[in-house]
Amino acid sequence: MTDTATAGRALPHPERQQIRLEAVLHALSDPMRLQIVRELAAQEVELTCSQFELPVTKSTTTHHFRVLRESGVIRQIYRGTAKMNALRRDDLDGLFPGLLDSLLAAADRQSARLGGA
């Protein structure tokens, strides 16, 4: 049950059937956004925006999270004053079976090949 303080702060997300492959691929084409998704996938829990150490400004970080949310890759919800982020793995796996795992595995291989970049 949500209280009235957080209910007014609900963020828009696409419904599962509205998620488009092009938007997901676009969202994951950026190295910072891919890093966010890799961290969420590795942790398998909700993380606050401040738990990510990204080498960009706060406004740029906010932009990256918005692109991921609007594409349907992540879900963002407020818990008190913290904005929590979770990977929408069930939705993505249901719509595009194997896509997320393949992309994450490819990102891991690339990171190893490039020395952790």
C-alpha positions in Angstrom: 0.0 0.0 0.0 1.4 3.4 -0.9 0.9 6.5 1.2 -0.3 9.7 -0.3 3.2 11.4 -0.1 4.8 8.8 -2.4 1.7 8.2 -4.6 2.0 11.7 -6.0 5.6 10.9 -7.0 4.9 7.9 -9.1 7.0 7.8 -12.2 5.6 6.8 -15.6 6.7 3.4 -16.9 5.6 1.6 -20.1 3.3 -1.3 -19.6 4.9 -4.7 -20.5 3.2 -4.8 -23.8 4.3 -1.3 -24.7 8.0 -2.1 -24.4 9.7 -2.0 -27.8 12.9 -3.7 -28.8 14.2 -0.6 -30.5 13.9 1.4 -27.3 15.5 -1.3 -25.2 18.5 -1.6 -27.6 18.8 2.2 -27.8 18.8 2.4 -24.0 21.5 -0.3 -23.7 23.7 1.2 -26.5 25.1 3.8 -24.1 28.1 2.6 -22.0 26.8 4.3 -18.8 23.3 2.9 -19.1 24.8 -0.6 -19.8 26.9 -0.2 -16.7 23.8 0.6 -14.6 22.0 -2.5 -16.0 25.0 -4.7 -15.4 25.2 -3.6 -11.8 21.5 -4.1 -11.3 21.7 -7.6 -12.9 24.7 -8.5 -10.7 23.1 -7.3 -7.4 19.6 -8.7 -8.1 18.2 -6.2 -5.7 16.8 -2.7 -5.9 19.5 0.0 -5.7 19.2 3.7 -5.1 20.6 6.1 -7.7 23.3 7.1 -5.3 24.7 3.6 -5.1 26.0 3.8 -8.6 29.4 5.4 -9.1 29.2 6.9 -12.6 31.8 9.4 -13.9 29.2 11.9 -15.0 27.3 14.8 -13.5 24.1 14.3 -11.4 21.9 15.7 -14.2 23.5 13.3 -16.7 23.0 10.4 -14.3 19.3 11.4 -14.0 19.0 11.4 -17.8 20.5 7.9 -18.1 18.0 6.5 -15.5 15.1 8.2 -17.2 16.1 6.7 -20.6 16.3 3.2 -19.0 12.9 3.7 -17.2 11.1 5.1 -20.2 12.4 2.3 -22.4 11.1 -0.3 -20.0 14.5 -1.7 -18.9 14.2 -0.6 -15.3 11.5 0.2 -12.8 11.9 3.2 -10.5 9.9 3.7 -7.4 10.1 5.9 -4.4 10.6 4.4 -1.0 10.5 7.3 1.3 12.8 9.8 -0.2 15.0 7.3 -2.0 14.4 6.5 -5.6 14.9 2.7 -6.0 15.9 1.1 -9.3 15.2 -2.5 -10.3 15.8 -4.3 -13.5 12.6 -5.4 -15.3 14.1 -8.8 -16.0 10.8 -10.7 -16.0 9.2 -8.3 -18.5 12.3 -8.3 -20.7 12.8 -12.0 -20.6 9.1 -12.6 -21.3 9.1 -10.3 -24.4 12.6 -11.0 -25.7 13.7 -14.4 -24.4 17.5 -14.6 -24.0 18.2 -11.0 -25.1 19.2 -9.6 -21.7 21.3 -12.6 -20.8 23.1 -12.4 -24.2 23.7 -8.7 -23.9 25.0 -9.0 -20.3 27.3 -11.9 -21.3 28.6 -9.9 -24.3 29.2 -6.9 -22.1 31.2 -9.1 -19.7 33.3 -10.5 -22.5 34.0 -7.1 -23.9 34.9 -5.8 -20.4 37.4 -8.7 -20.0 38.8 -8.2 -23.5 39.3 -4.4 -22.9 40.7 -4.8 -19.4 37.7 -3.9 -17.3 36.6 -0.9 -19.4 
